[in-house]
Amino acid sequence: MYITELEIDNFKSFGKKTKIPFFEGFTVISGPNGSGKSNIIDSILFCLALSSARGGLRAEKLTDLLNVNTGKNTAEVSITFSDNTTIRRRIKRTAHGYYSYNYLNDKLCKQGEIVDFLAKYGIKAEGYNVVMQGDVTRITEMTDNERRKIIDEIAGVSEFDKKKGQALGELEVVRERIEREELVLTELIRRLGELESEREQAIKYQEWQERLDELRRCRSCALLNEREREFVSLNEIIAGHETDFGLVGEQKQKAFRDAGEIQAKIRAVSEDINRKTGSEYLEILEQIESAKGTIRSLTESIDRNNAEKKGNLGSLQSIYTNTKRAETSIRERSDEIRALSIDRSNLSMDLSRFRDELKKIETSLSAESDEVSGARDQLFAYQIRLPN
């Protein structure tokens, strides 16, 4: 591939648009000094982004490349190759600097894309595709080794050696990376074995966990059924206790009535005792005391009259008769008192027995009430424990 045409517009000494054809083989451009021959090389370097080549462009900044006589703020160079590829570069001056535009086959692109495209054909900024002024003299003055390097570079051998060195360097990097990757792979294989073991354990754990959840659900259902049966049983027990409680209530009322009757009987007996042990009892006691006093007096009389016994036999007989009568009266009154005491003891025993029966009834009622309350508390507790 070679250049077939160069078009320059407002670039350095070329104020007007100028087209320069290049033919196959050598094309020589001659002219006096200052006619712009070197500006043609500068335009090629500018368009192909080879301005960093040996010597570079003869300008401090890109805006110095514009022609100063035309007054235009743009300069443009276009190169056409033998395969009809067109590369064009345009520079525009602004109040704050400049803008540079690159085109590849009339499509706007980056300068790096131009450099990459030319590198495919061996055109590089550091190469000898462009021989600058003084390069021939410098080449003739070089040593054989330096000249050999230039020839290798032009022939592409240096590029091959460079690529070979890069490839060897990359190969070493790859080898080191492979060694690291082998270590990582070994560790990963070991870890994979551990993970497989952990996976099997996790699968077994999941299976057993599912089995445990199923058993828990079955247990919950069984407990629920058992609680429901217990609930029904408790309801039946409570119903029975409520019935028993009703019966106990009736028995309690009957017991209260019987207790009332017993209390009435006790009061009647007490009144009878008080009645019998009241004034009559006092009269009997008075009669006994009177009889005792009579006995004492008679005894004294007997003692006094012992001496007169023989003389007073008739009187003694009379006293003896009165004493017998008094003793008989005392025995009759004592028997009456003993009968009254026995009646009172019997009534007290009946009263105590009635009180014991009443206490047993009250204790039974309290136990039945506690049992009913316990059954209710148990029912409420089971109702709270039953799941919603």
Secondary structure, DSSP 4 states (H G I P E B T S, - for coil): --EEEEEEESBTTB-S-EEEE--SS-------TTSSHHHHHHHHHHHTT-TTSTT--S-SSGGGGB-TTT--SEEEEEEEETTS-EEEEEEEEETTEEEEEEEETTEEE-HHHHHHHHHTTT--TTSSSS--TTHHHHHHTS-HHHHHHHHHHHHTHHHHHHHHHHHHHHHHHHHHHHHHHHHHHHHHHHHHHHHHHHHHHHHHHHHHHHHHHHHHHHHHHHHHHHHHHHHHHHHHHHHHHHHHHHHHHHHHHHHHHHHHHHHHHHHHHHHHHHHHTSHHHHHHHHHHHHHHHHHHHHHHHHHHHHTTTTTTHHHHHHHHHHHHHHHHHHHHHHHHHHHHHHHHHHHHHHHHHHHHHHHHHHHHHHHHHHHHHHHHHHHHHHHHHS--
